[in-house]
Amino acid sequence: MISATAPQPLRQFDLDLSGLDVTAVKVDDGAATFTRHDRELVITPAHPTGATFTVSVAYHGSPEPRTTKALPIAVGWIATGDGSYVLSEPEGASTWYPVNDHPSDKASYTFHVTVPTGVTAVANGDLVSSTPTADGHTTFTFDEKAPMASYLAQLAIGDYRVTTEAGPNGVTIRNVFASQLETDPTAHFSRTPEMLQVFAGDFGPFPFDIYGALVVNDRTQFALETQTLSLFDPSYVDGPTAGDEAVAHELAHQWFGDSVTPSSWKDIWLNEGFATYAEWLWHEHTDGVPVALTAQRTHDSLQPSGVLTGDPGVGHLFDVGAVYQRGALTLEALRLTVGDDAFFTTLRTYAARFAGKSVATADFIAVANEVAHRDLHDFFDQWLYRAPLPGLPS
């Protein structure tokens, strides 16, 4: 069931749904006709909708992941043999539920998941109930009231160990670890409370009431900032990517990417550049390495690619040099240009003003201009939309 609002009554609209069969569609409890065009489910209500309406889609099937031009791995519903989880960025959510699979379309979510008793289900947000049924199953209900983009929805089913503890500033720390992992991840995520405090000072209050890590028993070499429950594979615990950097990176995304979400994928530097910069801030906090030094070393080693940070194109959404590193360098260059006070005020103002919303790069530039009391359009144009790498301001 999907509730939606529209600026005017709709006579036809569409959702994304990949590889699953639809048996019935209702709009406001009235039967609606529908057609399928590959992934697109086109719905025609019997009468034009009101400004607010509810769509119910009955569907079934065995979800399968799908390929995407943006990544070398399949995304969507992932079966592991002993369970399942989802890895949906940028367009995998529609492999397991009907949705307008676009980062600009955010919604609150309630999950009702029925599994055999003894099997654990986890999802975004707070656990509302865990109710045994008469036929040997258990229904888990999770509620994520904060607006969430479809690619950030998470559902994992299997043999998991779930721990909860009180974190700083009223945030609950919930970690979910696959029981079959060769290495216990507990210590690896033990500094999450400290990270929450450090980043709250830099970015403002944590935007949700719960947070933690989900470590699955599947080696994808991938981590994803699924809202309130970041996804990690075991290599981030016992492999070459183990370390605080990835933990800090995915946590920072809860501010930049989850609470504040890009309205278009071309603005993905607003996710990845910010989270990479947070890694540098954490590195400075723990090891005393100044962000300025990390930035200069990154700048000196960055190879030209021709990919534009502010619009990398679908094949380069996750380009480490152009999107992650140059995105972070853009922030350091801004800091050196406007000063520490204006820089961190800009970050906190941006995170607070657009909490729960979708944004474009122009929105961040507007905040930076407002706080710094100057026009920074030329600065951002050079760093984001021109290929030559500018030098860092002295």
C-alpha positions as a printed Julia matrix, in Angstrom:
394×3 Matrix{Float64}:
   0.0     0.0     0.0
   1.38    3.37   -1.04
   0.02    6.73    0.07
   0.79    9.68   -2.16
   0.05   13.32   -2.74
  -0.21   15.13   -6.05
  -0.35   18.84   -6.88
  -3.49   18.13   -8.94
  -5.78   15.14   -9.59
  -4.04   12.47  -11.65
  -5.64   10.49  -14.47
  -2.6     8.28  -14.96
   0.69    7.7   -13.2
   3.44    5.09  -13.07
   5.58    3.13  -10.64
   8.7     1.02  -11.12
   8.55   -2.75  -10.59
  11.15   -5.15  -11.94
  10.64   -8.89  -12.48
   7.55   -9.38  -10.28
   3.98  -10.15  -11.33
   1.14   -7.77  -10.49
  -2.31   -9.27   -9.92
  -4.43   -6.28   -8.86
  -4.22   -2.53   -8.32
  -6.58   -0.29   -6.36
  -6.62    3.48   -6.01
  -8.53    4.69   -2.93
 -10.16    1.23   -2.63
 -11.48    1.42   -6.18
 -10.27   -0.95   -8.88
  -7.79    0.58  -11.32
  -6.52   -0.65  -14.66
  -2.81   -1.14  -15.21
  -0.34   -2.09  -17.91
   3.3    -3.14  -17.82
   6.07   -1.74  -20.03
   9.24   -3.53  -18.94
   9.94   -2.06  -15.44
   7.21    0.57  -15.68
   3.81   -0.11  -14.13
   1.31    2.35  -15.62
  -1.82    2.83  -13.48
  -5.07    4.42  -14.63
  -7.57    5.13  -11.82
 -11.27    4.68  -12.54
 -11.65    8.37  -11.64
  -9.1    11.18  -11.29
  -7.39   11.08   -7.91
  -7.76   13.65   -5.21
  -4.79   15.63   -3.95
  -4.08   12.76   -1.53
  -4.69    9.16   -2.52
  -3.73    5.6    -1.67
  -2.5     2.99   -4.12
  -2.6    -0.72   -3.26
  -0.63   -3.09   -5.49
  -0.94   -6.87   -5.09
   2.15   -8.55   -6.52
   4.15  -11.75   -6.13
   7.21  -13.55   -7.38
  10.83  -14.32   -6.51
  12.8   -11.07   -6.47
  16.01  -11.1    -8.49
  18.78   -8.49   -8.55
  19.31   -6.42  -11.67
  22.32   -4.93  -13.4
  22.97   -1.2   -13.63
  25.34    0.93  -15.67
  26.52    2.65  -12.5
  28.03   -0.38  -10.73
  29.91   -3.58  -11.62
  27.64   -5.64   -9.34
  23.91   -6.39   -9.48
  21.61   -4.43   -7.18
  18.27   -5.1    -5.54
  17.11   -8.15   -3.62
  20.12  -10.36   -2.82
  19.63  -13.99   -1.76
  22.58  -15.45    0.16
  21.52  -19.09    0.52
  20.89  -18.67    4.23
  18.85  -15.48    4.01
  18.51  -12.27    2.04
  19.13   -8.53    2.18
  18.83   -5.59   -0.2
  21.45   -3.43   -1.85
  19.5    -0.92   -3.91
  21.62    2.08   -4.88
  20.94    3.5    -7.39
  17.9     1.67   -8.84
  17.41   -1.69   -7.14
  14.45   -0.96   -4.85
  11.96   -1.78   -7.6
  13.19   -5.39   -7.69
  11.29   -6.06   -4.45
   8.46   -3.54   -4.14
   6.52   -1.14   -6.42
   7.89    2.37   -6.06
   8.83    5.52   -7.91
  12.49    4.48   -7.76
  14.09    7.91   -7.83
  16.02    9.74   -5.08
  13.72   12.77   -5.24
  10.66   10.75   -4.14
  10.9    10.26   -0.37
   8.33    8.65    1.93
   7.87    7.25    5.43
   7.86    3.45    5.6
   6.21    0.71    7.68
   7.48   -2.84    7.15
   5.49   -5.94    8.13
   7.73   -8.99    7.59
   6.52  -12.53    8.32
   9.21  -15.21    8.6
   9.47  -18.7    10.15
   9.9   -18.5    13.92
  13.61  -18.56   14.74
  14.49  -16.48   11.69
  15.24  -12.79   12.28
  14.0    -9.9    10.14
  15.38   -6.36   10.41
  14.51   -3.17    8.54
  14.95    0.58    8.72
  13.69    2.46   11.73
  12.33    1.24   15.04
  11.09   -2.24   15.89
   7.44   -1.74   16.79
   6.49   -5.37   17.47
   7.51   -8.99   17.06
   4.38  -11.12   17.06
   4.18  -14.94   16.84
   1.45  -16.32   14.61
  -0.55  -19.53   15.0
   1.2   -21.28   12.1
   4.75  -21.15   13.43
   5.78  -17.79   12.01
   6.68  -14.42   13.48
   5.69  -11.04   12.09
   8.18   -8.22   12.64
   6.96   -4.64   12.24
   9.4    -1.76   11.76
   8.49    1.89   11.42
  10.67    4.55    9.8
   8.77    7.81   10.18
  11.48   10.04    8.73
  11.23   10.57    4.96
  13.41    8.07    3.11
  14.47    7.67   -0.53
  13.68    4.28   -2.05
  17.32    3.25   -2.56
  17.89    3.59    1.19
  15.21    1.08    2.21
  16.69   -2.0     3.87
  15.28   -5.41    4.72
  17.43   -8.33    5.86
  16.2   -11.82    6.75
  18.25  -14.66    8.2
  20.25  -15.78   11.21
  21.27  -12.49   12.8
  22.43  -11.35   16.22
  20.82   -8.04   17.18
  22.18   -5.86   19.98
  20.87   -2.52   21.22
  22.32    0.01   23.63
  21.8     3.62   24.6
  23.92    6.02   22.57
  24.66    9.73   22.95
  21.94   12.37   22.86
  19.11    9.84   23.06
  20.12    7.9    19.94
  19.72    4.11   20.22
  22.63    2.08   18.85
  21.35   -1.08   17.11
  23.85   -3.42   15.45
  22.84   -6.48   13.42
  25.51   -9.09   12.69
  25.14  -12.31   10.73
  25.77  -15.23   13.09
  27.92  -17.07   10.51
  30.63  -14.39   10.29
  34.16  -15.68   10.82
  35.16  -12.54   12.75
  33.06  -10.91   15.47
  32.38   -7.35   14.24
  31.48   -5.96   17.68
  34.79   -4.22   18.37
  34.93   -2.86   14.84
  31.86   -0.7    15.44
  32.57    0.14   19.09
  33.47    3.77   18.3
  30.12    4.57   16.71
  28.94    6.49   19.83
  32.1     8.62   19.74
  31.6     9.26   16.01
  28.03   10.35   16.66
  29.26   12.94   19.13
  32.07   14.23   16.9
  29.87   14.54   13.82
  27.01   16.12   15.78
  29.45   18.88   16.68
  30.43   19.35   13.04
  27.1    18.74   11.27
  24.4    19.32   13.89
  22.18   16.86   15.78
  21.91   13.32   14.43
  18.79   13.32   12.22
  17.28    9.99   13.4
  16.51    8.28   16.7
  18.33    5.0    15.96
  21.47    3.96   14.1
  23.77    0.99   13.66
  25.47   -1.43   11.3
  24.13   -4.42    9.4
  26.93   -6.86    8.53
  25.69   -9.58    6.18
  27.27  -12.94    5.38
  27.96  -12.08    1.75
  31.17  -10.67    0.26
  30.22   -7.97   -2.21
  33.07   -5.55   -1.37
  30.32   -2.98   -0.89
  28.95   -0.79    1.88
  25.82    1.35    1.68
  24.33    3.98    3.96
  20.84    2.46    4.19
  18.9     4.78    6.47
  19.43    4.14   10.21
  21.04    0.75    9.42
  24.15    0.98    7.24
  25.03   -2.12    5.23
  28.52   -3.66    5.31
  29.94   -6.87    3.92
  32.49   -8.88    5.98
  35.49   -7.41    4.13
  34.91   -4.18    6.04
  35.51   -6.16    9.24
  38.27   -8.64    8.39
  39.56   -7.63    4.95
  41.71   -4.94    3.34
  38.96   -2.33    3.73
  38.64   -2.89    7.5
  39.08    0.27    9.53
  37.29    3.29   10.91
  37.11    5.13    7.59
  34.18    3.17    6.15
  32.3     3.26    9.45
  32.7     7.04    9.62
  31.81    7.39    5.93
  28.49    5.54    6.17
  27.57    7.27    9.41
  28.17   10.7     7.88
  25.82    9.76    5.06
  22.96    9.72    7.55
  23.2    13.53    7.48
  24.37   13.89    3.87
  22.56   11.45    1.61
  19.86   10.07    3.9
  18.33   13.0     5.78
  19.34   15.38    2.98
  19.1    13.48   -0.31
  20.09   14.62   -3.81
  17.07   15.22   -6.0
  19.02   13.94   -9.0
  21.85   11.42   -9.3
  24.02   14.0   -11.07
  24.36   15.72   -7.66
  25.77   12.61   -5.98
  28.85   14.54   -4.85
  26.52   15.96   -2.18
  26.55   12.42   -0.78
  29.99   11.07   -1.47
  32.1    14.21   -1.29
  30.61   15.07    2.1
  31.03   11.55    3.5
  34.64   11.43    2.29
  35.31   14.75    3.98
  33.85   13.26    7.17
  36.47   10.49    6.93
  39.14   13.2     6.95
  37.55   14.89    9.96
  37.47   11.59   11.84
  41.09   10.86   10.87
  42.07   14.23   12.31
  40.14   13.5    15.51
  41.64   10.05   16.09
  45.15   10.3    14.66
  45.85   14.01   14.75
  46.4    14.24   10.98
  45.11   17.68    9.92
  42.38   17.7     7.29
  44.47   20.23    5.39
  47.32   17.73    5.09
  45.03   14.89    3.96
  43.46   17.22    1.42
  46.81   18.37    0.02
  48.05   14.79   -0.31
  44.81   13.82   -2.04
  45.04   16.84   -4.34
  48.63   16.07   -5.29
  47.84   12.44   -6.14
  44.55   13.0    -7.96
  44.74   11.97  -11.6
  42.82   13.92  -14.27
  39.86   12.01  -15.65
  37.62   14.47  -17.47
  34.68   13.39  -15.27
  32.83   16.39  -13.85
  32.27   16.26  -10.11
  28.95   18.1   -10.32
  27.58   15.92  -13.14
  29.63   12.73  -13.55
  27.22   10.83  -15.79
  25.59    7.47  -15.12
  28.74    5.46  -15.84
  30.79    7.45  -13.31
  28.37    7.98  -10.42
  30.82    6.28   -8.06
  34.06    7.56   -9.57
  36.39    7.68   -6.57
  38.6    10.46   -7.91
  36.03   12.8    -9.43
  33.06   12.29   -7.09
  34.45   11.2    -3.73
  37.9    12.8    -3.57
  37.37   15.94   -5.66
  34.0    16.34   -3.97
  35.76   16.37   -0.6
  38.45   18.68   -1.97
  35.7    21.09   -3.0
  34.6    21.26    0.62
  38.15   21.8     1.87
  38.65   24.53   -0.73
  35.42   26.13    0.48
  36.66   25.95    4.07
  39.94   27.62    3.12
  38.04   30.29    1.18
  35.42   31.28    3.77
  37.09   30.25    7.04
  36.26   27.6     9.65
  33.34   29.4    11.3
  31.49   30.09    8.06
  32.3    26.62    6.7
  30.91   24.62    9.61
  27.96   27.0     9.96
  27.23   26.29    6.3
  27.27   22.52    6.89
  25.03   22.74    9.95
  22.61   25.19    8.3
  22.37   23.05    5.16
  21.76   19.85    7.17
  19.07   21.48    9.32
  17.29   23.46    6.62
  16.9    20.53    4.25
  16.4    17.69    6.75
  13.99   15.16    5.31
  14.11   16.81    1.88
  15.72   16.38   -1.52
  18.16   19.01   -2.79
  20.25   20.11   -5.73
  23.78   21.5    -5.71
  22.26   24.95   -6.15
  20.66   24.61   -2.7
  24.02   24.03   -1.05
  25.59   26.91   -2.97
  22.76   29.19   -1.83
  23.43   28.32    1.82
  27.17   28.85    1.38
  26.53   32.26   -0.22
  24.14   33.23    2.55
  26.47   32.27    5.39
  29.63   33.69    3.8
  27.89   36.88    2.6
  29.49   36.55   -0.81
  28.82   35.14   -4.27
  30.58   31.77   -4.59
  29.08   30.65   -7.9
  32.37   31.03   -9.79
  34.19   29.08   -7.07
  31.78   26.14   -7.32
  31.75   26.32  -11.11
  35.53   25.79  -11.2
  35.52   22.94   -8.69
  32.41   21.09   -9.83
  31.81   21.79  -13.51
  35.22   22.26  -15.11
  37.72   19.5   -15.77
  41.02   21.17  -14.76
  41.68   20.69  -11.06
  42.09   24.07   -9.32
  44.8    24.52   -6.76
  43.75   24.54   -3.12
  43.51   28.09   -1.74
  46.47   29.1     0.38
